[in-house]
Amino acid sequence: MAAAAARRQARLPPEVNRVIYVRNLPFSISSEEMYELFGKYGAIRQIRIGNTKETRGTAYIVYEDIYDAKQAADHLSGFNVQNRYLIVLYYNPSRQNKKSNLKDQEEKLRAMQEKHGVDGEQHAKPKAAKQ
């Protein structure tokens, strides 16, 4: 009981939260295998495994307790699963928003390029020959 109380008093780094993001997962990993692997560190609220071309090999794991998420991240980062080394990060909403904002900006830029008939490439003007 004293160990649990001491653990609760420990200060966590600001990036630590209950949601961890995992990359470099084998495409063939099942939900059951994910719960078995990540459930060793505490109660899991939800696991979301990427299933699109862009998100395959990734997952979000939401723990009930922030300390369990920290334990999982500490122990499973670099862990070998089916000959792949896991990359475990804490979920960072501002990083995700930056990615979506970048996509939006790229779409707006393409629309403007089409509207104004430019291709977005830099075209160098030939320099006049000196005589």
N, C-alpha and C positions, 0 to 999 in steps of 0.2 A: 504494500500500500504506500509506503514511504517513497519508493522509486517512482511510482506513478505521479505522486504529488510533486516530486522534484522535477519530473519531466514537464509537468504543466507550468512550472515556474520559469523554465528555460525560455530565453528570448529567441524568437525565430527571425531569420533574415526577412526583409520586406517582400521579396519575390515569392516566398513560400505561400502556397494556398492549397485548398483541398482538391484542386483539379491539376492533374499532370497530363502532359502531352508526350506521347511515345512515338518515335520514328524508327525506321529501319526494321519494322516487324516483318516476319515472313508472310507472304501473301496468303499462304495456306493456313495460318493460325485460326483456330476456332474460338468462339466466345467462351466455351467451356475451358479451353486452355488458358485464355486470358484471365478468367475468374480464378482459376487454380493458381496461376503464377502471381497475380497481383493481390489476390485475396489473402495470401499468407501474412500480409502486413496490416490488415485491418478490414473493417466492414466497408464494402463498396456500395455506393448508391447507384452508380450507372457506369457502363462501359460503352463507348461509341467507337466502333471500328470503321475506318474509312473504306468505302466501297465504290468510289468513282476512280477514274483514271488518275486524277490529280491527288486523291487522298489514300490510295491503296498503300498499305505498309505503315499506316499511322493509326493512332487511336487516342481518345481522350478517356481518362479514368477519373471518376469523381468519387472521392472517399467521404465517409461520414465525418471523419476527424482529420484535422489538419496535420496532426502529429503522425498519423498513419500514412498520409500522403508523403510526408517528409521521409519517413523510414523507407517507403517503397522507392522513392526517387534516389535516395542515398545508396540503397542496396542493389537496385536493378540497372542503374546507369552503367553501361558497358557489359551487362550480363549477356551471355551467349545463348541464343534461342535458335535452334535449327540452323546453326552455323552463321547466324547474323548477330552482331553486337548491337544491343538496344541503345538508343539515344533517348534519355528521359529528361524532360524539361518541365518546369512549372508553367502552367497556362498563363499567358500574358495577353489580356484583352487588348491593350493598346497596340501590341505588335500585330494582332489579327486585324484590328481596325485599319492600321497603316496599309496592310496588304490589300484589303477591300477598297480603301480609298485610292490606292495606286491603280487598281483595275478600273475603277470609275473614271479616273483622270485619263487613262489610256484610251478608254472608249470615247470620251468626249473629244480627245485630241484627234482620233481617227475620223470622227464625224465631221469635225471642223476641216480636216484635210480634204475629205471628200467634197464638202460643200464648196471649198475654195479651189479645188482642182490642183492640190499639191500632194506630192508623195512623201513628204517628210524627210527626204534625203538632202544632204548638203551638196550643192552643186557649185564647184569652184569655177569662177569666171577665168577664162584664159587671160594671162597678162599680155599686155601689148609688147610686141618685140621692139627693142631699142635699136635705133639706126645709127 
